[in-house]
Amino acid sequence: MNLYDEYVGKMRRIADIGNSVAILHWDKEVNLPKGASFFRSQQIATLSSIAHELFTEESTGILLERLIASNGLDADQKRNTELSLRDYHKEVMLPTAFVERLSMAQSEAFTAWIQAREANDFYVFAPSFEHLILLKREEADLRGYENERYDALLDIYEPGLTGLEVDTLFDQARDRIIPLIKKIRAKEQVDTTFLHELYPRDRQWQFGLEVIRQLGYNFHLGRQDISTHPFTISFSPQDVRVTTRINENDFSNMLWSCIHECGHALYEQGLPVSQYGLPLGSPASLAIHESQSRLWENQVARSKGFWQHQFPLLQNAFPENLGNISPDHFYAAINHIAPNLIRTEADELHYHLHVIIRYEIERELVNTDMSVNALRDLWNSKYKDYLDVNVPDDRRGILQDVHWSHGSFGYFPTYSMGSFYAAQFYQKAEQDIPDLNSEIAEGQYASLHQWLRENIYSYGRRLDPEDLCLKITSAPIDIGHFMTYAERKYSHLAGS
């Protein structure tokens, strides 16, 4: 066995353990009996520590250094080795005992979050959350940083990203999005009440399944289930699962969740199978991942062309709700701009204010000794300041997102970055596929899917996010593409 084969074998053993942990996570969020959480948390922590220990043992570092110094590797082999060595130097900073403690705390916090949502009481979650925050601060200190502690956690999801860079991007977003919202809100508003009539659960479920099948989700390599918070999880490109949730009095809730998670799943199903367990078989970053979900959710599924094909099918599924609704009225209603409480149900503009609120709060939580007890009031005040809405309860407020219960600090900025990337990528896809929008209007998505496969999926982590964006669009991430898309789209929608 040569050195590279030895490396591949070890990385795939580690990936097998990590994906077994992922299966336990999926089961925990979809099927786990209420009384089973303690030992499930222990099982996840044990396997997580084993995977970490295997990857960070000294022999791994020696193997990677020898490979880097060797001759005869092709371009893909060299890039895999370089990225694995980069990952090794980051992960070796975390003691195995700490990884086990952190994993246990994350599982316990998730269970407490579920209980808190059921009780509609943040303070059921607060003790576990406070413990988790302390561990995440410790993790950031162990990983190291130059400017601020939060940067160490941002880097987990978006390599090299800093809080100062996020500030620059989000300042630009605020300066351009808020005036556009005010301009739109000054016009006559469309009636959206029909979206909140009774839409039977089973018919919503079946319609959602059919839409993501049409978009290209391969049900032979995945499945959809129900969870408290929609998510996508991958165990390999040949087993990628999605979840959604259903509100019978809010048709949009389930459909956009289905399409959003489908975008994530298409990316995971499109990664090169031959690179399983290796960096080139992994997504480029979380912002690039989010660009895939947001592109299908917004550029495609909130477009007029998409509903030219889909609306007659939707009317057939819900004639009592939509029989007297025109396609133009429906299109305007699903793109209605108005402040709201729930991030995942927000329109394309207010969505970024939801993200900025979370970013500001979690950054302060990580960088300072801020008390968890102050968190609910801070959340509620920011919703009043940014969105001018009063938060009525914790379930629709600080308990709405699952991310903090997983310890995913540094994740939220990637949602907005993903939207900005999505607009930039889609603009290039339109240039490369002249008939793209006509194809979408006919219910044909194969050309777009293939373009994404060739330009994004197939690269895995071969290119860092900024380099991938440069390769595709010849420019770095630029909010101007998103604003051009939004201004063109919403300039004629209000009052339709």
Secondary structure, 3 states (H helix, E strand, C coil): CCHHHHHHHHHHHHHHHHHHHHHHHHHHHHCCCHHHHHHHHHHHHHHHHHHHHHHHCHHHHHHHHHHHHCCCCCHHHHHHHHHHHHHHHHHCCCCHHHHHHHHHHHHHHHHHHHHHHHHCCHHHHHHHHHHHHHHHHHHHHHHCCCCCHHHHHHHHHCCCCCHHHHHHHHHHHHHHHHHHHHHHHCCCCCCCHHHHCCCCHHHHHHHHHHHHHHHCCCHHHCCEEECCCCCEEEEECCEEEEEECCCCCCHHHHHHHHHHHHHHHHHHHHCCHHHCCCHHHCCCCHHHHHHHHHHHHHHHCCCHHHHHHHHHHHHHHCHHHHCCCCHHHHHHHHCCCCCCCCHHHCCCCHHHHHHHHHHHHHHHHHHCCCCHHHHHHHHHHHHHHHHCCCCCCCCCCCCCCCHHHHCCCCCCHHHHHHHHHHHHHHHHHHHHCCCHHHHHHCCCCHHHHHHHHHHCHHHCCCCCHHHHHHHHHCCCCCHHHHHHHHHHHHCCCCCC
